[in-house]
Amino acid sequence: MALYVALAGLELGVILAAVPLWCVLPGAVFALWAAACAAVVAAMCWMLNGKEQMYRCDAGSEGWMMGQEVEDEKWMFLGGMGMSSRHCHERTLPALSRLFSRPMVCICMPTYGMPFDLIAMMLQRCMPIPSRSRRNLYSEMRCALLDDSMTRCVVLCHNDSAILVSQAVAQLHADVPMEKLGKLEIYTFGAAASEFTVPLGDGTKAMEPTQQQSAEQSADEQRTIHVEHFAMANDPFAQMGVLHSVRQNMEGRFCGSVFVLNDNSTPPAPPSKETSRRSSPRCSGLVMEDYLTALFPAQMMAPATRRSSSSGVLDSVMTVDKDCAEKREIAAMSNYHAATQAKKGGGGGGSGGSGKRLSWTGLAAMAGQRNGMNAGMVALEMARKECRSCDGRWGREVTWLARYVVAMEGKQAVDGRINNGL
């Protein structure tokens, strides 16, 4: 991390000094200065990126035992911005493998310093850019989904790597059968992606729901990929990504359950011994360890400090933002109605909304059905029902991720395939 900060400071200094030096220095001297700076930056980038881009960590190789046989599972992790290849290989990857008691494959995204990484992230948010990391991710996910011996493919990603995961999922939807995509589970931490779409199948082939029961069954049959987003309220990448897309851009396509950590929008409780002991530490979320420590402090902290450590945020009672859920469903219905009217009027704008999936449940924007507004009302009621079922429950009871973590008493958590109603 120190090397990454030094590289960012060097690049900022070079960028700020380039124009003044170009004006005052002779051309040959300026060229030598620019070449020397480029060589130093390239050397520091080589030290951060390393030679390999993919690493594997076996849970049993570090002296701890796996909780169960996991030969039929594929677990992958994508590091985010600021995470060097060495840091990911030596610290983050073993911590994840130990936490979930499963072998883990890490795909490291190359870094070229914070200024250039930010520029690359902004470009990736606007358009898909081919890269070696994306090709490796797609290849690993596709092989795991098409392998009949694999029953589960789990992908963990941090901040800007969620953009690559979102693009890879969209590509897999075109290349992999829908029944195979049911193996996929995605967990993002501080996702910087502007949208995260999940395929629900071909709406034109789906049966039209004639009543609420059949509509809910149709939604359950179409729902395939399980997605959860964890976002710290003070994480800048989450603020520009998942939190902005879900809270402010009501017409955006961002699928999955969102868990906001350290949300300051709710009024704080009076300070006491109990609340201070159970409150989670204030972290920035810029590194993956911040999220892991906030979610699973007992497993992440050292044994010497584990006894006096505070409880994680998953041991707190959840508060569901019902208004946001209803607004997104209503916006999806409004978008469907506008697209339908454009089609009837013969305008070309109808094609833009025909393939859009905006709602949580996916029923409010089924373009292939004649009674899409009725399906939208069912989707709204389903969203309200899900909010009521999750509100007031412990976070550990709702998220699937906690069910993969071995309890400190040594008992294996319940299998993550159990449906929790999300």
C-alpha positions as CSV (number, residue, x, y, z in Angstrom):
1,M,0.0,0.0,0.0
2,A,2.9,2.4,0.8
3,L,4.4,1.7,-2.6
4,Y,1.0,2.4,-4.3
5,V,0.7,5.7,-2.4
6,A,4.3,6.7,-3.4
7,L,3.5,5.9,-7.0
8,A,0.4,8.0,-7.0
9,G,2.3,10.9,-5.5
10,L,5.0,10.6,-8.1
11,E,2.6,10.5,-11.0
12,L,0.7,13.5,-9.7
13,G,3.9,15.4,-9.3
14,V,5.0,14.6,-12.8
15,I,1.6,15.6,-14.3
16,L,1.6,18.9,-12.4
17,A,5.3,19.7,-13.3
18,A,5.1,18.6,-17.0
19,V,3.7,21.8,-18.4
20,P,5.9,24.3,-16.5
21,L,9.0,22.3,-17.3
22,W,8.1,21.9,-20.9
23,C,7.9,25.7,-21.1
24,V,11.3,26.5,-19.5
25,L,13.5,23.5,-20.3
26,P,15.2,22.8,-23.6
27,G,13.6,20.0,-25.6
28,A,16.4,17.5,-25.1
29,V,16.5,18.1,-21.3
30,F,12.8,17.8,-21.0
31,A,12.8,14.5,-23.0
32,L,15.5,13.1,-20.7
33,W,13.5,14.1,-17.7
34,A,10.3,12.6,-19.1
35,A,12.1,9.4,-20.0
36,A,13.6,9.1,-16.5
37,C,10.2,9.6,-14.8
38,A,8.6,7.1,-17.2
39,A,11.3,4.5,-16.3
40,V,10.8,5.0,-12.6
41,V,7.0,4.7,-12.9
42,A,7.3,1.6,-15.0
43,A,9.7,0.0,-12.5
44,M,7.3,0.8,-9.6
45,C,4.3,-0.6,-11.6
46,W,6.3,-3.8,-12.3
47,M,7.0,-4.1,-8.5
48,L,3.3,-3.8,-7.8
49,N,1.9,-6.0,-10.5
50,G,4.5,-8.8,-10.3
51,K,4.9,-11.5,-12.9
52,E,1.7,-13.6,-12.4
53,Q,-1.8,-12.3,-12.6
54,M,-3.6,-15.4,-11.1
55,Y,-2.8,-17.1,-7.8
56,R,-4.3,-20.0,-6.0
57,C,-4.5,-20.6,-2.2
58,D,-5.5,-24.0,-0.8
59,A,-7.2,-23.9,2.5
60,G,-5.4,-26.9,3.9
61,S,-1.9,-25.7,2.8
62,E,-1.6,-23.1,5.6
63,G,-2.3,-25.5,8.5
64,W,-6.0,-25.2,9.0
65,M,-8.7,-27.7,8.0
66,M,-11.5,-27.2,5.6
67,G,-15.0,-27.4,7.1
68,Q,-16.3,-29.7,4.4
69,E,-15.4,-31.3,1.1
70,V,-15.5,-28.5,-1.5
71,E,-14.1,-30.1,-4.6
72,D,-17.4,-29.3,-6.3
73,E,-17.1,-25.6,-5.7
74,K,-15.2,-22.8,-7.5
75,W,-14.3,-19.7,-5.5
76,M,-12.7,-16.6,-7.1
77,F,-11.6,-13.2,-5.8
78,L,-10.9,-10.1,-7.8
79,G,-8.8,-7.4,-6.2
80,G,-9.7,-3.8,-6.5
81,M,-7.9,-0.5,-7.0
82,G,-4.8,-0.1,-4.8
83,M,-4.3,-3.8,-4.1
84,S,-1.0,-4.9,-5.4
85,S,-0.4,-8.4,-6.6
86,R,2.0,-9.1,-3.7
87,H,-0.4,-7.9,-1.1
88,C,-3.2,-9.9,-2.6
89,H,-1.2,-13.0,-2.8
90,E,0.4,-12.8,0.6
91,R,-2.3,-11.3,2.8
92,T,-5.8,-11.0,1.2
93,L,-6.0,-14.4,-0.5
94,P,-4.9,-16.5,2.5
95,A,-7.3,-14.5,4.7
96,L,-10.2,-15.2,2.4
97,S,-9.3,-18.9,2.1
98,R,-9.0,-19.2,5.9
99,L,-12.2,-17.3,6.5
100,F,-14.4,-19.4,4.2
101,S,-12.4,-22.6,4.6
102,R,-12.2,-23.1,0.8
103,P,-9.5,-23.0,-1.9
104,M,-9.5,-19.6,-3.5
105,V,-8.3,-18.4,-6.9
106,C,-7.3,-14.7,-7.2
107,I,-7.3,-12.7,-10.4
108,C,-5.2,-9.5,-9.8
109,M,-6.0,-6.4,-11.8
110,P,-2.9,-4.6,-13.0
111,T,-2.3,-1.2,-11.6
112,Y,-0.6,1.8,-13.1
113,G,-1.0,4.3,-10.3
114,M,-4.0,6.0,-8.9
115,P,-4.5,8.7,-11.6
116,F,-4.4,6.3,-14.5
117,D,-6.4,3.7,-12.5
118,L,-9.2,6.3,-12.0
119,I,-9.2,7.1,-15.7
120,A,-9.4,3.5,-16.6
121,M,-12.2,2.9,-14.2
122,M,-14.2,5.8,-15.6
123,L,-13.8,4.5,-19.1
124,Q,-14.8,1.0,-18.1
125,R,-18.0,2.4,-16.5
126,C,-18.9,3.8,-19.9
127,M,-17.8,1.1,-22.3
128,P,-16.5,-2.5,-22.1
129,I,-12.7,-2.5,-22.6
130,P,-11.1,-5.8,-23.4
131,S,-8.3,-6.7,-20.9
132,R,-6.4,-9.8,-19.8
133,S,-8.1,-9.7,-16.4
134,R,-11.6,-9.8,-18.0
135,R,-10.6,-12.6,-20.3
136,N,-9.2,-14.7,-17.3
137,L,-12.3,-14.0,-15.3
138,Y,-14.7,-15.0,-18.1
139,S,-12.7,-18.1,-18.8
140,E,-12.7,-19.3,-15.2
141,M,-16.4,-18.6,-14.7
142,R,-17.4,-20.2,-17.9
143,C,-15.4,-23.4,-17.2
144,A,-16.9,-23.7,-13.7
145,L,-20.4,-23.1,-14.9
146,L,-20.2,-25.7,-17.8
147,D,-18.5,-28.3,-15.6
148,D,-21.1,-30.7,-14.5
149,S,-19.0,-31.7,-11.5
150,M,-19.2,-28.2,-10.1
151,T,-22.3,-27.3,-8.1
152,R,-21.4,-23.7,-7.2
153,C,-19.3,-20.9,-8.6
154,V,-18.7,-18.0,-6.1
155,V,-17.2,-14.7,-7.1
156,L,-16.0,-12.1,-4.7
157,C,-14.9,-8.7,-6.0
158,H,-13.8,-5.4,-4.5
159,N,-14.6,-1.8,-5.7
160,D,-13.7,-1.3,-9.4
161,S,-13.3,-5.1,-10.1
162,A,-17.2,-5.3,-9.9
163,I,-17.2,-3.6,-13.3
164,L,-15.4,-6.5,-14.9
165,V,-17.7,-9.0,-13.1
166,S,-20.8,-7.2,-14.3
167,Q,-19.5,-7.2,-17.9
168,A,-18.5,-10.9,-17.6
169,V,-22.0,-11.8,-16.4
170,A,-23.6,-10.0,-19.4
171,Q,-21.3,-12.0,-21.7
172,L,-22.0,-15.3,-20.0
173,H,-25.7,-14.7,-20.5
174,A,-25.1,-14.9,-24.2
175,D,-22.8,-18.0,-24.1
176,V,-24.0,-20.2,-21.2
177,P,-27.5,-21.8,-20.9
178,M,-29.7,-20.3,-18.3
179,E,-29.9,-23.5,-16.2
180,K,-26.1,-23.4,-15.8
181,L,-26.1,-19.8,-14.5
182,G,-28.0,-21.0,-11.4
183,K,-24.6,-22.1,-10.0
184,L,-23.3,-18.5,-9.9
185,E,-23.2,-16.4,-6.7
186,I,-21.7,-13.0,-6.7
187,Y,-20.7,-10.9,-3.7
188,T,-19.4,-7.3,-4.2
189,F,-17.7,-5.1,-1.7
190,G,-17.8,-1.3,-2.4
191,A,-18.9,-1.9,-6.0
192,A,-17.9,1.0,-8.3
193,A,-20.1,-0.3,-11.2
194,S,-22.8,2.0,-12.5
195,E,-25.1,-0.9,-13.3
196,F,-25.3,-4.6,-12.5
197,T,-27.7,-6.5,-14.6
198,V,-28.7,-10.1,-14.0
199,P,-30.4,-12.1,-16.8
200,L,-33.8,-13.5,-16.1
201,G,-34.3,-15.6,-19.2
202,D,-36.2,-14.9,-22.4
203,G,-39.3,-12.9,-21.5
204,T,-41.0,-13.7,-24.8
205,K,-41.1,-17.4,-23.9
206,A,-42.3,-16.9,-20.3
207,M,-45.9,-17.7,-19.5
208,E,-48.1,-14.7,-18.8
209,P,-49.0,-14.6,-15.1
210,T,-52.8,-14.9,-14.8
211,Q,-52.8,-14.5,-11.0
212,Q,-50.4,-13.5,-8.2
213,Q,-49.4,-17.1,-7.4
214,S,-48.4,-18.0,-10.9
215,A,-46.5,-14.7,-11.3
216,E,-44.5,-15.3,-8.2
217,Q,-43.7,-18.9,-9.3
218,S,-42.7,-17.5,-12.7
219,A,-40.3,-15.1,-11.0
220,D,-38.8,-17.9,-8.9
221,E,-38.2,-20.0,-12.0
222,Q,-36.5,-17.2,-13.9
223,R,-34.3,-16.0,-11.0
224,T,-30.9,-17.7,-11.4
225,I,-27.9,-15.7,-10.2
226,H,-27.7,-14.7,-6.5
227,V,-26.1,-11.3,-6.0
228,E,-25.3,-9.4,-2.8
229,H,-23.6,-6.0,-2.5
230,F,-21.9,-4.8,0.7
231,A,-21.2,-1.1,0.8
232,M,-19.8,1.1,3.5
233,A,-21.5,4.5,3.6
234,N,-18.2,6.4,3.7
235,D,-16.5,4.3,0.9
236,P,-16.0,6.7,-2.1
237,F,-16.1,3.9,-4.6
238,A,-19.5,2.6,-3.2
239,Q,-20.8,6.2,-3.2
240,M,-20.2,6.6,-6.9
241,G,-21.3,3.1,-7.7
242,V,-23.8,1.0,-5.9
243,L,-25.1,3.6,-3.5
244,H,-25.7,6.2,-6.2
245,S,-27.3,3.7,-8.6
246,V,-29.7,2.3,-6.0
247,R,-30.6,5.4,-4.0
248,Q,-30.5,8.2,-6.6
249,N,-30.8,6.7,-10.0
250,M,-34.2,5.1,-9.7
251,E,-34.3,4.0,-13.3
252,G,-30.9,2.4,-13.2
253,R,-30.4,-1.3,-13.7
254,F,-28.7,-2.5,-10.5
255,C,-29.8,-6.0,-9.3
256,G,-29.1,-7.8,-6.1
257,S,-29.5,-7.2,-2.4
258,V,-27.6,-4.2,-1.0
259,F,-26.3,-4.1,2.6
260,V,-25.2,-0.7,3.7
261,L,-22.6,-0.7,6.5
262,N,-22.1,2.1,9.0
263,D,-25.0,4.0,7.6
264,N,-25.1,7.5,9.2
265,S,-28.6,8.3,7.8
266,T,-30.3,6.7,10.8
267,P,-30.2,8.6,14.1
268,P,-27.6,7.2,16.5
269,A,-28.6,5.5,19.7
270,P,-27.6,7.0,23.1
271,P,-24.0,5.9,23.9
272,S,-23.7,3.1,26.4
273,K,-21.3,0.3,27.3
274,E,-23.4,-2.3,25.3
275,T,-23.7,-0.2,22.2
276,S,-20.0,0.8,22.2
277,R,-19.0,-2.8,22.5
278,R,-21.3,-4.0,19.7
279,S,-20.7,-1.1,17.3
280,S,-18.5,-1.8,14.3
281,P,-15.3,0.0,13.7
282,R,-15.4,3.0,11.3
283,C,-13.5,2.0,8.2
284,S,-13.0,3.6,4.8
285,G,-13.6,0.4,2.8
286,L,-10.7,1.2,0.5
287,V,-9.1,-2.2,1.2
288,M,-10.8,-5.5,1.3
289,E,-9.7,-6.2,4.9
290,D,-12.0,-3.3,6.1
291,Y,-15.0,-5.1,4.8
292,L,-13.9,-8.5,6.2
293,T,-13.2,-7.1,9.6
294,A,-16.5,-5.2,9.7
295,L,-18.5,-8.3,8.7
296,F,-16.5,-11.1,10.5
297,P,-14.4,-9.5,13.3
298,A,-14.1,-12.6,15.4
299,Q,-12.7,-14.6,12.5
300,M,-10.4,-11.8,11.2
301,M,-8.8,-10.5,14.4
302,A,-5.9,-12.1,16.1
303,P,-6.6,-14.6,18.9
304,A,-5.1,-12.3,21.5
305,T,-7.6,-9.5,20.7
306,R,-10.5,-11.7,19.7
307,R,-12.0,-12.0,23.2
308,S,-12.4,-8.2,23.6
309,S,-13.3,-7.5,20.0
310,S,-16.6,-5.9,19.0
311,S,-19.4,-7.7,17.3
312,G,-19.7,-7.4,13.5
313,V,-22.4,-5.6,11.7
314,L,-24.1,-8.8,10.8
315,D,-24.9,-9.3,14.5
316,S,-27.0,-6.1,14.3
317,V,-30.7,-5.8,13.5
318,M,-31.3,-4.7,9.9
319,T,-33.4,-1.7,8.9
320,V,-34.9,-2.0,5.4
321,D,-35.4,1.1,3.2
322,K,-38.9,0.3,2.1
323,D,-39.4,3.7,0.3
324,C,-36.4,3.1,-1.9
325,A,-37.6,-0.4,-2.9
326,E,-41.1,0.9,-3.7
327,K,-39.7,3.8,-5.7
328,R,-37.6,1.5,-7.9
329,E,-40.5,-0.7,-8.6
330,I,-42.8,2.2,-9.5
331,A,-40.0,3.6,-11.7
332,A,-39.8,0.3,-13.5
333,M,-43.6,0.3,-14.1
334,S,-43.4,3.8,-15.4
335,N,-40.6,2.9,-17.8
336,Y,-42.6,-0.1,-19.1
337,H,-45.7,2.1,-19.6
338,A,-43.6,4.7,-21.5
339,A,-42.0,2.1,-23.7
340,T,-45.5,0.6,-24.5
341,Q,-46.9,4.0,-25.4
342,A,-43.9,4.6,-27.7
343,K,-44.5,1.3,-29.5
344,K,-48.1,2.0,-30.0
345,G,-47.3,5.4,-31.4
346,G,-44.8,4.0,-33.8
347,G,-41.9,5.9,-32.4
348,G,-38.4,4.6,-32.5
349,G,-37.9,5.2,-28.7
350,G,-39.8,2.0,-27.8
351,S,-36.9,-0.3,-28.7
352,G,-34.7,1.4,-26.1
353,G,-36.9,0.2,-23.3
354,S,-37.9,-3.1,-24.6
355,G,-35.0,-5.0,-23.2
356,K,-34.6,-3.1,-20.0
357,R,-34.8,-4.9,-16.6
358,L,-35.1,-2.4,-13.8
359,S,-36.9,-3.9,-10.9
360,W,-35.7,-6.0,-8.0
361,T,-38.0,-8.9,-8.9
362,G,-37.7,-8.5,-12.6
363,L,-41.5,-8.6,-13.1
364,A,-42.1,-4.9,-13.4
365,A,-40.3,-4.6,-16.8
366,M,-41.0,-7.9,-18.6
367,A,-41.2,-6.5,-22.2
368,G,-42.4,-9.7,-23.7
369,Q,-45.7,-9.8,-21.9
370,R,-48.9,-8.0,-22.8
371,N,-49.9,-7.5,-19.2
372,G,-46.7,-6.0,-18.0
373,M,-48.4,-3.5,-15.8
374,N,-50.2,-6.3,-13.9
375,A,-46.9,-8.0,-13.5
376,G,-45.5,-4.7,-12.2
377,M,-48.1,-4.5,-9.5
378,V,-47.3,-8.1,-8.5
379,A,-43.6,-7.1,-8.4
380,L,-44.4,-4.1,-6.2
381,E,-46.3,-6.3,-3.7
382,M,-43.5,-8.9,-3.8
383,A,-40.9,-6.1,-3.0
384,R,-43.1,-5.0,-0.1
385,K,-43.3,-8.6,1.2
386,E,-39.6,-9.1,1.0
387,C,-39.0,-5.8,2.9
388,R,-41.4,-6.9,5.6
389,S,-39.7,-10.3,5.9
390,C,-36.2,-8.9,6.1
391,D,-36.9,-5.8,8.3
392,G,-36.0,-6.4,11.9
393,R,-34.0,-9.5,11.3
394,W,-30.3,-10.1,12.1
395,G,-28.0,-9.5,9.1
396,R,-26.5,-12.9,9.6
397,E,-29.9,-14.5,9.0
398,V,-30.4,-12.7,5.7
399,T,-27.1,-12.8,3.8
400,W,-25.9,-16.0,2.3
401,L,-22.3,-15.1,2.7
402,A,-22.3,-15.6,6.5
403,R,-23.5,-19.2,6.0
404,Y,-20.1,-20.1,4.5
405,V,-18.1,-18.9,7.5
406,V,-17.1,-21.4,10.1
407,A,-18.2,-20.3,13.6
408,M,-15.6,-19.8,16.2
409,E,-16.9,-22.8,18.1
410,G,-15.8,-24.9,15.2
411,K,-19.3,-25.7,13.8
412,Q,-19.8,-25.3,10.1
413,A,-22.4,-22.8,9.0
414,V,-25.5,-23.8,7.1
415,D,-25.0,-24.4,3.4
416,G,-25.4,-21.2,1.4
417,R,-27.9,-22.7,-1.1
418,I,-30.8,-22.5,1.4
419,N,-33.2,-19.9,0.1
420,N,-33.7,-17.0,2.4
421,G,-36.4,-15.3,0.4
422,L,-34.2,-12.7,-1.3
